[in-house]
C-alpha cells in the first residue's frame, strides 16, 4: 500500500510519525510543504491545514493517529493504547 507524507522540516510530530512507520517496516514517500510548491499545492487540495498529513492508499489522515494508521495498514493491534512510541 502506498504511503505519502506531507511534512515540514522542524515538525516534531512529523519526525515521530516517520520513526513510527520505519519501526514497523513501512516505506513512504515524503514531501516537505515548505520547500516544494507542488507539495504545498497537493497538501492544500487534500484539505491539509497542519502537518503531518498522511495519505494511505486513498485515505487521508490529518495528524499522527497511530490507531487509525494501524487499521489502514493492517498492522497487528497488540497494543490498544499505542502512543506512537516505537
N, C-alpha and C positions, 0 to 999 in steps of 0.2 A: 504494500500500500504506500502510495506517495505521501510524504510529509513535507510541507513547506512552512517555514517560519519567517515571520516578518518581525524584525527586531531593531534595536538601537544599540550602539556600542557600549554605552555606560548604564545599561539596564540590568539591575541585579536579578530581576525575575526572569529575564531572557537567559542569563547565564545559568540560573538554576534549572530552567527548562531544558537547555541544551545538555547539561550534565545528567539530568534525569533520563533523557532519551538515550544518550550514549551508554549510560549504565545498564540500559535494557536492550542494548544491541540494535537500536533503531538508527537508521540513516535518514538524513534530511537535507533539503536544500534550504539555505538561509539567505535572506535579503535584508539589508540594512536600509530602513526607510529614510534615514537622514542622509545617506551617501548616494542614493540612487533615485532619480526622479521616476524612473519606470517602476521601481519597487513602491515608492510613495503613492503613485497613481493606482497600482494594483491593490495596495493596502486600503486606500480610500474606497475603491469600488467594492471591496469586501465588507465595508461598513466599519473599518478599523478606526478606533478612537484612541486606543492605547496599545502599547506593546507589552508582552508578546501577543501576536496573533498567530494562530496555528491553523493550517489547513490540512486535514487528514482525508485524503480522497476528495469527496465533495463537501465534507463537513467543515464548518468554520468554528473554531473555538477561540473566544476572546479571553485572554489572560492565560495563566498557567493553572490548569484544572486537572490534577493528576487522576482523579477518579473518572472524569469524563474521558480523558485520554486513554486510560486503561481499557475502558469499554470500547472505544473506537478502534484501538489497536489490537483488541482481542487478547490482551495480556492477562495472565493468571492474577486473580484478585485476592491473593492470600492475605494482604494487609488492607483491611477495610478502612483504616484510618491513615491512608497514605498522605503524608505531608509534603511529598515532593523530595524527600531526602532519599538518596540512593542507598 
